[in-house]
């Protein structure tokens, strides 16, 4: 396979070699270039040979000298240099299958791309990976790889993912482990499927592998748009508690075996079971914050530190509102209460936004829509500013899940809206209006 060059940075090693826009890159030092991983890996050497086809169809081979790890200077049509790989599974718990019609098109794309796992931390199921990709990951020692395992029972994995190959590819996990590739594993737990004894089996299998450095278990997310889909029950308090017990048992076992905890329950499991959250130190390196593992404990720790260190003077009265999801509400409220004790001229109202759009089972802040914020806050006194978690917005920070922009919602509520990252120091600054 070869890829077309979209542009060449002037003065770069590739430009000096003679590569131009529209030429086709064939290989680097004899290695075929199929996508971004090949390109980024093989371009790193100080001395290499570029083979390309110019606009006249002539194949040219040129030697290049540059500093190690310097960029060659080639740019391509897409970052990956080809299309993203889409998911081939039909998982019974797939959140995308539970989305209503009418949302922006990009939300319905299911990626399952090993390159995105390494480059951006996406999780892959391994059902979409080729033997070439497996061998390349081992050869390049690409690490860590994030894997959506869900269960190590091959037959159950086939059933849950509706893919006849879902059980077979579990062997790839062992191949990666033997090659020294670090693995972060995710288990989306579904009551009566992969919790209980099946969860014990998965944890026993995965914790036996020395290079599985982190295993996170999260509860299945269920929206109200499940018509025609597999019937699934949500976790109740009792079942969530039993799940936490199993996860903590294996967390302790890995601490004894490896000198570090490798098994964690998502914060949501503690909230569902009505158990106190663990302290931030419990989560060590916080390897799975994106799965909601230790997210709240870290925020609580950071805000405590920020409050103690901050000597900012709030000269005038400040009245604002903070909106969040139902799950995070009590924790955000406790943070604001601490801040208000130190800055008594701050008036900050915290509001829990109920997720009417997706249904009451969805309580996390990241799935709140602008529609629900508008419906529940319109006509109320919001003060001079409305703060919202930045996870409510897409990566660009400008649009909610229901395709309403930040600017549009601000106009409808007639208030300035400020996104806040999940960082205790940033949150304190935003609440106090530092640097505004």
Buried (B, 14 or more C-beta within 10 A) or exposed (E): EBBEBEBBEEEBBBBBBEBBEEBBBBBBBEBEBBBBBBBBBBBBBEEBBBBBBBEEEEEBEBEBEBEEEEBBBBBBEEEBBBEBBEBBBBBBBBBEBBBEEEBEEEEEEBBBBBBBBBBEEBBBBBBBBEEEBBEBBBEBEBBBBBBBBBBBBBEBBBBBBBBEBBBBBBEBBEEBBEBEBBBBBBBBBBBEBBBBEBBEBBBEBBBEBEBBBBBBBBBBBBBBBBEEBBEBEBBEEEBBBBBBEBBBEBBEBBBEEEEEBBBBBBBBBBBBBEBEBBEBEEBBEBBBBBBBBBBBBBBBBBBBEBBEEBEEEBEEEBBBBBBBBBBBBBBBBEBBEBBBEBBEEBEBBBBBBBBBBBBEBBBBBBBBBBBBBBEBBEEEEBBEBBBBBBBBBBEEEEBBBBBBEBEBBBEBBEBBBBBBEBBBBBBBBBBBBEEE
